[in-house]
Amino acid sequence: SVRTRWEDKVIDIQSERHFDEQLASAGCNPIVSYLEGVWCEACKMISPYFRELSGKFLGAIVLEVDVDNVPKIAQRYGVDAMRTFIVLKSGEKVETVIGANKAKVGEMVIKFCAA
């Protein structure tokens, strides 16, 4: 089943179809996607920060993708490093942040999602 966390608004992507449904529903709103692996220790360290920031993603759809469960999303956007954050607008990748860099992730949020 699809889960949306009330405390943060991050949507856990369960399948490629689920991801595509989110793209279709976004309209002109940005989509912020966090691609991670459950085995990735650094992912576990930045995930709480990303969830905290998600409350500031005004008008954005916020997605979390476990690349082991949905590898085609990582392949589609050329993601080969975990802890990758991508911003999509109209289905096109417009920004990528690789790594657990809180400052860069925060800048990305301000640039694309803050009011």
Contacts in CASP RR format, 6 or more apart in sequence:
PFRMAT RR
TARGET T0000
AUTHOR 0000-0000-0000
METHOD contacts of the structure
MODEL  1
SVRTRWEDKVIDIQSERHFDEQLASAGCNPIVSYLEGVWCEACKMISPYF
RELSGKFLGAIVLEVDVDNVPKIAQRYGVDAMRTFIVLKSGEKVETVIGA
NKAKVGEMVIKFCAA
2 11 0 8 1.000
2 12 0 8 1.000
2 14 0 8 1.000
2 18 0 8 1.000
3 11 0 8 1.000
3 12 0 8 1.000
4 10 0 8 1.000
4 11 0 8 1.000
4 12 0 8 1.000
5 12 0 8 1.000
5 51 0 8 1.000
7 51 0 8 1.000
8 51 0 8 1.000
8 52 0 8 1.000
8 54 0 8 1.000
8 55 0 8 1.000
8 62 0 8 1.000
9 54 0 8 1.000
9 55 0 8 1.000
9 57 0 8 1.000
9 62 0 8 1.000
10 34 0 8 1.000
10 50 0 8 1.000
10 51 0 8 1.000
10 54 0 8 1.000
10 62 0 8 1.000
10 63 0 8 1.000
10 64 0 8 1.000
11 22 0 8 1.000
11 61 0 8 1.000
11 62 0 8 1.000
11 63 0 8 1.000
11 64 0 8 1.000
12 64 0 8 1.000
12 66 0 8 1.000
13 19 0 8 1.000
13 22 0 8 1.000
13 33 0 8 1.000
13 63 0 8 1.000
13 64 0 8 1.000
13 65 0 8 1.000
13 66 0 8 1.000
13 69 0 8 1.000
13 70 0 8 1.000
13 73 0 8 1.000
14 69 0 8 1.000
14 70 0 8 1.000
15 70 0 8 1.000
16 70 0 8 1.000
16 72 0 8 1.000
16 73 0 8 1.000
19 63 0 8 1.000
19 65 0 8 1.000
19 70 0 8 1.000
19 73 0 8 1.000
22 31 0 8 1.000
22 61 0 8 1.000
22 63 0 8 1.000
23 31 0 8 1.000
23 88 0 8 1.000
23 91 0 8 1.000
25 61 0 8 1.000
26 61 0 8 1.000
26 88 0 8 1.000
26 91 0 8 1.000
27 90 0 8 1.000
28 89 0 8 1.000
28 90 0 8 1.000
29 59 0 8 1.000
29 60 0 8 1.000
29 61 0 8 1.000
30 57 0 8 1.000
30 59 0 8 1.000
30 60 0 8 1.000
30 61 0 8 1.000
30 87 0 8 1.000
30 88 0 8 1.000
30 89 0 8 1.000
30 94 0 8 1.000
30 112 0 8 1.000
30 113 0 8 1.000
31 60 0 8 1.000
31 61 0 8 1.000
31 62 0 8 1.000
31 63 0 8 1.000
31 87 0 8 1.000
31 88 0 8 1.000
31 89 0 8 1.000
31 91 0 8 1.000
32 54 0 8 1.000
32 57 0 8 1.000
32 60 0 8 1.000
32 61 0 8 1.000
32 62 0 8 1.000
32 63 0 8 1.000
32 85 0 8 1.000
32 86 0 8 1.000
32 87 0 8 1.000
32 108 0 8 1.000
32 109 0 8 1.000
32 112 0 8 1.000
32 113 0 8 1.000
33 63 0 8 1.000
33 64 0 8 1.000
33 65 0 8 1.000
33 73 0 8 1.000
33 85 0 8 1.000
33 86 0 8 1.000
33 87 0 8 1.000
33 88 0 8 1.000
34 47 0 8 1.000
34 50 0 8 1.000
34 62 0 8 1.000
34 63 0 8 1.000
34 64 0 8 1.000
34 65 0 8 1.000
34 84 0 8 1.000
34 85 0 8 1.000
35 65 0 8 1.000
35 67 0 8 1.000
35 73 0 8 1.000
35 74 0 8 1.000
35 77 0 8 1.000
35 79 0 8 1.000
35 82 0 8 1.000
35 83 0 8 1.000
35 84 0 8 1.000
35 85 0 8 1.000
35 86 0 8 1.000
36 43 0 8 1.000
36 47 0 8 1.000
36 64 0 8 1.000
36 65 0 8 1.000
36 66 0 8 1.000
36 67 0 8 1.000
36 82 0 8 1.000
36 83 0 8 1.000
37 43 0 8 1.000
37 66 0 8 1.000
37 67 0 8 1.000
37 68 0 8 1.000
37 82 0 8 1.000
38 66 0 8 1.000
38 68 0 8 1.000
39 68 0 8 1.000
40 82 0 8 1.000
40 83 0 8 1.000
42 82 0 8 1.000
42 83 0 8 1.000
42 99 0 8 1.000
42 100 0 8 1.000
43 82 0 8 1.000
43 83 0 8 1.000
43 100 0 8 1.000
45 100 0 8 1.000
46 83 0 8 1.000
46 99 0 8 1.000
46 100 0 8 1.000
46 102 0 8 1.000
46 105 0 8 1.000
49 102 0 8 1.000
49 105 0 8 1.000
50 85 0 8 1.000
50 105 0 8 1.000
53 105 0 8 1.000
53 106 0 8 1.000
53 109 0 8 1.000
54 62 0 8 1.000
56 109 0 8 1.000
56 113 0 8 1.000
56 114 0 8 1.000
57 109 0 8 1.000
57 113 0 8 1.000
58 113 0 8 1.000
58 114 0 8 1.000
58 115 0 8 1.000
59 113 0 8 1.000
60 112 0 8 1.000
60 113 0 8 1.000
65 73 0 8 1.000
65 74 0 8 1.000
67 73 0 8 1.000
67 74 0 8 1.000
67 79 0 8 1.000
67 82 0 8 1.000
73 79 0 8 1.000
74 80 0 8 1.000
74 84 0 8 1.000
77 86 0 8 1.000
77 93 0 8 1.000
79 86 0 8 1.000
81 98 0 8 1.000
81 99 0 8 1.000
83 98 0 8 1.000
83 99 0 8 1.000
83 100 0 8 1.000
84 96 0 8 1.000
84 97 0 8 1.000
84 98 0 8 1.000
84 99 0 8 1.000
85 96 0 8 1.000
85 97 0 8 1.000
85 98 0 8 1.000
85 105 0 8 1.000
85 108 0 8 1.000
86 93 0 8 1.000
86 95 0 8 1.000
86 96 0 8 1.000
86 97 0 8 1.000
87 93 0 8 1.000
87 94 0 8 1.000
87 95 0 8 1.000
87 96 0 8 1.000
87 108 0 8 1.000
87 112 0 8 1.000
88 94 0 8 1.000
89 112 0 8 1.000
94 112 0 8 1.000
95 108 0 8 1.000
95 111 0 8 1.000
95 112 0 8 1.000
97 104 0 8 1.000
97 105 0 8 1.000
97 108 0 8 1.000
END
